[in-house]
Amino acid sequence: MPVGESDDAAPASTPVADHDGVRFTIFYEVHGPKVFVIGADVLMRCFGAPSAQADALLNAFRRHEAQIVAAAGRHRTSAGGLTALCEADFEPGAPPAAFSS
């Protein structure tokens, strides 16, 4: 990205949950939409979801959405890629995420 050009992010789209986890999209001004997924296991271990039922996962996501979106924002993904967030993304002092596709 050229110096001085920002890639501001718009709020995440409406998240979609199933027993595998929650998928959501962040809309970046320059690079466009990026799709992320946070698995049921991460939501249960890191954010206290009581089960892998879609409602429980979605509630945990919504309670911690700011932290999850911030972790997603550390990933720089290529267009069309799906980026999976993992437990390491939420450890204290987690380093910026590497480029992924």
ChimeraX attribute file (.defattr): number of C-alpha atoms within 10 A of each C-alpha:
attribute: neighborCount
match mode: 1-to-1
recipient: residues
	/A:1	8
	/A:2	5
	/A:3	5
	/A:4	6
	/A:5	9
	/A:6	12
	/A:7	13
	/A:8	13
	/A:9	16
	/A:10	13
	/A:11	12
	/A:12	18
	/A:13	13
	/A:14	10
	/A:15	15
	/A:16	14
	/A:17	23
	/A:18	16
	/A:19	15
	/A:20	15
	/A:21	22
	/A:22	20
	/A:23	21
	/A:24	19
	/A:25	21
	/A:26	19
	/A:27	17
	/A:28	17
	/A:29	13
	/A:30	12
	/A:31	16
	/A:32	16
	/A:33	21
	/A:34	22
	/A:35	19
	/A:36	24
	/A:37	20
	/A:38	22
	/A:39	21
	/A:40	26
	/A:41	19
	/A:42	19
	/A:43	26
	/A:44	17
	/A:45	11
	/A:46	16
	/A:47	18
	/A:48	17
	/A:49	22
	/A:50	13
	/A:51	14
	/A:52	19
	/A:53	15
	/A:54	18
	/A:55	14
	/A:56	20
	/A:57	29
	/A:58	23
	/A:59	17
	/A:60	20
	/A:61	25
	/A:62	12
	/A:63	13
	/A:64	15
	/A:65	15
	/A:66	13
	/A:67	14
	/A:68	19
	/A:69	18
	/A:70	12
	/A:71	19
	/A:72	25
	/A:73	18
	/A:74	15
	/A:75	20
	/A:76	17
	/A:77	21
	/A:78	15
	/A:79	12
	/A:80	11
	/A:81	14
	/A:82	17
	/A:83	20
	/A:84	16
	/A:85	18
	/A:86	16
	/A:87	14
	/A:88	14
	/A:89	21
	/A:90	17
	/A:91	10
	/A:92	7
	/A:93	8
	/A:94	12
	/A:95	12
	/A:96	13
	/A:97	16
	/A:98	10
	/A:99	11
	/A:100	12
	/A:101	13
